Amino acid sequence: MNLWGARTLLMKEVRRFLRVPGQTILQPLISTALYFIVFSYTVGAVQREVDGVPYMQFIVPGLVFLGIANNAFLNASSSFFIMKLQGTLVDVLVAPLGPAELLFGFVAGAMVRGLLVGLLTWGVALLFTTAPVAHVFTTLLFLLLSAYVFSVLGLVAAIWAEKFEQINFFPTFLMLPLTFLGGVFYSVASLPEPFRSISALNPVVHMVEGLRAGMLGTSEGSPLGLGLLLGVALTATVVAREMLRRGYRLKS
């Protein structure tokens, strides 16, 4: 593996989104903070606690997840697709970088942005409530896993898409429904059957509950959920690497 080339691509991706911090960091941070303010003072005023946890604390892991998922996906998909659309991707393809280096550079850069926004969201939450960390290892595991999965999915979407409308298909028709049905603002345990059992198939549920297990020490998650997430991560990685190796929709 060309470690120097992979590192260079990573630094390029990080510098790219740091050039416009107002758009790539501040804007999503404000949007997520507004979620926190609106839901905490509306729903939280009616439902004081969820599973014995103050509602304002309960939604913090979900909002951190939202910041990570949205920005990791958008960074990978927009960066790669714009290069493909403008024809500058050829400069990367002719460089001594294989599929593994390309995958690492774009995905790691997207993870940096996602984690940065997620941690800043966590910091904003501290202005309104306490945000403890019950289990450091579990928290780090699900922070990294969430960022990685959505970064790879963003890259897959960018490789597959030929129009901007196709890029928007994933966040609009896939990510948004899964996120709002993923227990970000409520406990999945409160859902009636069969919706509670169906929710167990939603990877977002396990990401959010994993973060709650790490940050708050309470969760309905299970080892099966972690296995599902690892399966999604592995499948997405194999698909993205194979698309890069074959040059799928990259070479005319």
C-alpha positions as CSV (number, residue, x, y, z in Angstrom):
1,M,0.0,0.0,0.0
2,N,1.2,3.5,-0.9
3,L,1.0,5.0,2.6
4,W,2.5,8.3,1.6
5,G,0.0,8.7,-1.3
6,A,-2.9,7.7,1.0
7,R,-1.8,10.2,3.6
8,T,-1.5,12.9,1.0
9,L,-5.1,12.2,-0.3
10,L,-6.4,12.3,3.3
11,M,-4.8,15.7,4.0
12,K,-6.2,17.0,0.7
13,E,-9.7,16.0,1.8
14,V,-9.3,17.5,5.2
15,R,-8.0,20.8,3.8
16,R,-10.8,20.9,1.3
17,F,-13.6,21.1,3.9
18,L,-11.6,23.3,6.3
19,R,-11.4,25.9,3.5
20,V,-15.1,26.6,4.0
21,P,-15.8,26.0,7.7
22,G,-18.9,28.0,7.7
23,Q,-20.5,25.6,5.2
24,T,-19.0,22.3,6.2
25,I,-18.8,22.7,10.0
26,L,-20.8,25.7,11.3
27,Q,-23.9,25.2,9.3
28,P,-24.6,21.6,10.2
29,L,-23.6,22.4,13.8
30,I,-26.2,25.1,14.0
31,S,-28.8,22.8,12.4
32,T,-28.2,20.0,14.9
33,A,-28.2,22.5,17.8
34,L,-31.6,23.7,16.7
35,Y,-32.9,20.1,16.8
36,F,-31.6,19.9,20.3
37,I,-33.3,23.2,21.4
38,V,-36.6,22.5,19.7
39,F,-37.0,18.9,20.8
40,S,-35.7,19.4,24.4
41,Y,-38.0,22.3,25.1
42,T,-41.1,20.9,23.4
43,V,-41.1,17.1,23.8
44,G,-38.9,17.4,26.9
45,A,-41.4,19.7,28.6
46,V,-44.0,16.9,28.3
47,Q,-41.8,13.8,28.7
48,R,-39.3,14.6,31.5
49,E,-37.5,11.2,31.4
50,V,-36.9,8.3,29.1
51,D,-35.8,5.0,30.6
52,G,-34.9,6.9,33.8
53,V,-32.7,9.4,31.9
54,P,-33.6,13.2,31.6
55,Y,-34.9,13.7,28.1
56,M,-32.3,16.4,27.3
57,Q,-29.6,13.9,28.1
58,F,-31.4,11.1,26.3
59,I,-31.3,12.8,22.9
60,V,-27.7,13.9,23.0
61,P,-26.3,10.6,21.6
62,G,-28.8,10.7,18.8
63,L,-27.9,14.2,17.9
64,V,-24.2,13.4,18.0
65,F,-25.0,10.5,15.6
66,L,-26.9,12.8,13.3
67,G,-24.0,15.2,13.0
68,I,-21.6,12.4,12.3
69,A,-23.7,10.5,9.8
70,N,-24.9,13.4,7.7
71,N,-21.5,15.1,7.4
72,A,-19.5,11.9,6.8
73,F,-21.9,10.9,4.0
74,L,-22.0,14.4,2.5
75,N,-18.2,14.9,2.6
76,A,-17.4,11.6,0.8
77,S,-20.2,11.9,-1.7
78,S,-19.8,15.5,-2.6
79,S,-16.0,15.5,-2.8
80,F,-15.7,12.5,-5.0
81,F,-18.7,13.3,-7.2
82,I,-17.7,16.9,-7.9
83,M,-14.2,15.6,-8.9
84,K,-15.9,13.2,-11.3
85,L,-18.3,15.8,-12.7
86,Q,-15.5,18.4,-13.3
87,G,-13.2,15.8,-14.8
88,T,-10.4,16.3,-12.2
89,L,-10.8,12.8,-10.9
90,V,-8.5,11.6,-13.7
91,D,-5.6,13.4,-11.9
92,V,-6.2,11.0,-8.9
93,L,-6.8,7.9,-11.1
94,V,-3.5,8.3,-12.9
95,A,-1.5,8.8,-9.7
96,P,0.2,5.8,-8.1
97,L,-2.8,5.1,-5.9
98,G,-4.7,1.8,-5.9
99,P,-8.2,1.1,-4.8
100,A,-7.1,0.7,-1.1
101,E,-5.4,4.1,-1.1
102,L,-8.3,5.8,-2.7
103,L,-10.8,4.2,-0.3
104,F,-8.6,5.2,2.7
105,G,-8.1,8.8,1.6
106,F,-11.7,9.6,0.8
107,V,-13.3,7.7,3.6
108,A,-10.8,8.8,6.3
109,G,-11.3,12.5,5.2
110,A,-15.0,12.1,5.5
111,M,-14.7,10.5,8.9
112,V,-12.6,13.4,10.2
113,R,-15.4,15.9,9.2
114,G,-18.1,13.7,10.6
115,L,-16.4,13.1,13.9
116,L,-15.5,16.8,14.2
117,V,-19.1,17.9,13.8
118,G,-20.3,15.2,16.1
119,L,-17.9,16.2,18.9
120,L,-18.7,19.9,18.4
121,T,-22.4,18.9,18.7
122,W,-21.5,17.1,21.9
123,G,-19.9,20.3,23.1
124,V,-23.0,22.4,22.3
125,A,-25.1,19.9,24.3
126,L,-22.9,20.7,27.4
127,L,-24.4,24.2,27.3
128,F,-27.8,22.8,28.1
129,T,-27.2,19.6,30.0
130,T,-24.6,17.2,31.3
131,A,-23.2,14.7,28.7
132,P,-21.5,12.0,30.7
133,V,-19.5,9.1,29.3
134,A,-20.3,5.9,31.1
135,H,-18.1,3.6,28.9
136,V,-15.3,5.2,27.0
137,F,-14.5,2.2,24.8
138,T,-18.1,1.6,23.7
139,T,-18.5,5.3,22.9
140,L,-15.4,5.4,20.8
141,L,-16.3,2.2,19.0
142,F,-19.7,3.4,17.9
143,L,-18.5,6.9,17.1
144,L,-15.9,5.4,14.7
145,L,-18.2,2.8,13.4
146,S,-21.0,5.3,12.6
147,A,-18.5,7.6,10.9
148,Y,-17.0,4.8,8.9
149,V,-20.2,3.3,7.6
150,F,-21.7,6.5,6.4
151,S,-18.3,7.6,4.8
152,V,-18.1,4.4,2.8
153,L,-21.8,4.7,1.8
154,G,-21.2,8.2,0.7
155,L,-18.3,7.1,-1.5
156,V,-20.4,4.3,-3.0
157,A,-23.2,6.8,-3.8
158,A,-20.7,9.1,-5.5
159,I,-19.2,6.4,-7.6
160,W,-22.6,5.1,-8.7
161,A,-24.3,8.5,-9.3
162,E,-24.1,10.2,-12.7
163,K,-26.3,13.2,-11.7
164,F,-26.8,15.3,-8.6
165,E,-30.3,14.0,-8.3
166,Q,-28.9,10.5,-7.8
167,I,-26.6,11.7,-5.1
168,N,-29.7,13.2,-3.3
169,F,-31.5,9.9,-3.6
170,F,-29.6,8.3,-0.7
171,P,-30.0,11.0,2.0
172,T,-33.6,11.7,1.0
173,F,-35.1,8.3,0.5
174,L,-32.8,6.1,2.6
175,M,-30.9,8.0,5.3
176,L,-33.7,10.4,6.4
177,P,-36.4,7.7,7.0
178,L,-33.9,5.3,8.7
179,T,-32.7,8.2,10.9
180,F,-36.1,9.4,12.0
181,L,-37.2,5.8,12.6
182,G,-34.0,5.0,14.4
183,G,-34.8,6.2,17.9
184,V,-32.9,9.5,17.8
185,F,-35.6,11.4,19.6
186,Y,-37.5,8.5,21.3
187,S,-36.9,5.1,22.8
188,V,-37.5,2.2,20.4
189,A,-38.7,0.1,23.4
190,S,-41.8,2.4,23.5
191,L,-42.9,1.3,20.0
192,P,-45.8,-1.2,19.7
193,E,-45.4,-4.4,17.9
194,P,-44.6,-5.2,15.1
195,F,-42.8,-1.9,14.7
196,R,-40.4,-2.7,17.6
197,S,-39.3,-5.9,16.0
198,I,-39.0,-4.3,12.5
199,S,-36.8,-1.6,14.0
200,A,-34.3,-4.2,15.0
201,L,-33.4,-4.5,11.3
202,N,-32.6,-0.8,11.1
203,P,-28.8,-0.3,11.4
204,V,-29.4,3.3,12.6
205,V,-31.2,2.0,15.7
206,H,-28.1,0.0,16.7
207,M,-25.7,2.9,16.1
208,V,-27.8,5.3,18.2
209,E,-28.4,2.7,21.0
210,G,-24.7,1.8,20.9
211,L,-23.8,5.5,21.5
212,R,-26.4,5.6,24.3
213,A,-24.9,2.5,25.9
214,G,-21.5,4.2,25.9
215,M,-22.5,7.7,26.9
216,L,-25.4,7.1,29.2
217,G,-24.9,3.5,30.3
218,T,-28.5,2.5,29.2
219,S,-29.4,0.9,26.0
220,E,-31.6,-1.8,24.4
221,G,-28.7,-2.7,22.1
222,S,-27.4,-6.3,21.7
223,P,-24.4,-8.1,20.3
224,L,-26.6,-9.0,17.3
225,G,-26.9,-5.3,16.6
226,L,-23.2,-4.8,16.7
227,G,-22.8,-7.8,14.4
228,L,-25.3,-6.2,12.0
229,L,-23.3,-3.0,11.9
230,L,-20.1,-4.8,11.3
231,G,-21.7,-6.7,8.5
232,V,-22.9,-3.4,6.9
233,A,-19.4,-1.9,7.3
234,L,-17.8,-4.9,5.7
235,T,-20.3,-5.2,2.8
236,A,-20.0,-1.5,2.0
237,T,-16.2,-1.7,2.1
238,V,-16.1,-4.6,-0.3
239,V,-18.5,-3.0,-2.7
240,A,-16.6,0.4,-2.7
241,R,-13.2,-1.3,-3.2
242,E,-14.5,-3.4,-6.0
243,M,-16.1,-0.4,-7.7
244,L,-12.8,1.5,-7.5
245,R,-10.8,-1.5,-8.7
246,R,-13.0,-2.0,-11.8
247,G,-13.3,1.8,-12.5
248,Y,-17.1,1.5,-12.4
249,R,-18.5,4.7,-14.0
250,L,-15.1,6.3,-13.6
251,K,-13.5,5.6,-17.0
252,S,-15.0,6.7,-20.3
